[in-house]
Amino acid sequence: MGYSRTTDTGRRITATPRVLEEPDTARLVALVLHLAEQLHHEEAQDRAIPARDDQTPARDDQTNGPGDSTG
C-alpha cells in the first residue's frame, strides 16, 4: 500500500514502501546517530542563554564598589 498526497501547487507526490527481507542496519544506525546529533544540538541551543547588555559582566576598571574614588 502506497502513500500519496497533493501539494498546494497541485503536484501529486506518491511513495511506495520497499519491503526488505533484512533491515539495512547501516542506514538505521546512521539515522539514529543523525537524530541524536540534531536533538543534542537543539538542546544545547535551548540551554544557551544570550547575554543582554545590562547583564554583561563588568570589567575590573568599570566596577563601582567600596573604596572606589569615582563615585
C-alpha positions in Angstrom: 0.0 0.0 0.0 1.4 3.3 -1.0 1.0 6.8 0.3 0.2 9.8 -1.8 -0.7 13.5 -1.3 -1.2 16.6 -3.3 0.8 19.8 -2.6 -0.6 23.3 -2.5 0.6 23.8 -6.1 -1.3 20.7 -7.3 1.7 18.4 -7.6 0.9 14.8 -6.6 3.6 13.0 -4.6 3.4 9.3 -4.3 5.6 6.9 -2.1 5.6 3.2 -2.1 7.5 1.4 0.7 10.2 -1.0 -0.1 9.9 -4.3 1.8 13.3 -5.8 2.5 14.0 -9.3 3.9 16.5 -7.8 6.3 16.7 -4.2 7.6 19.6 -2.1 6.3 21.4 -1.8 9.7 24.0 0.7 8.5 21.2 3.1 7.3 19.3 2.6 10.6 22.4 3.4 12.7 23.2 6.4 10.5 19.6 7.7 11.0 19.7 7.2 14.8 23.1 9.0 15.0 21.8 11.8 12.9 18.6 12.2 15.0 20.7 12.1 18.3 23.0 14.8 16.9 20.1 17.0 15.9 18.5 16.6 19.4 21.8 17.3 21.1 22.2 20.5 19.0 18.7 21.7 19.7 19.1 21.1 23.5 22.4 22.9 23.5 20.8 25.9 21.8 18.0 25.9 24.4 20.4 25.9 27.3 22.4 28.8 25.8 21.1 32.0 27.2 22.2 35.1 25.3 23.6 37.8 27.5 21.8 41.1 27.4 23.6 44.4 27.5 22.7 45.0 31.1 23.9 41.5 32.2 27.4 41.7 30.7 30.0 41.2 33.4 31.8 44.4 34.5 35.5 44.7 33.8 37.8 45.5 36.7 38.3 49.1 35.6 34.5 49.6 35.5 33.5 48.2 38.9 32.0 50.6 41.3 32.3 49.5 44.9 33.6 50.3 48.3 36.8 52.3 48.1 36.1 53.5 44.5 37.1 57.1 44.2 34.9 57.7 41.1 31.5 57.5 42.9 
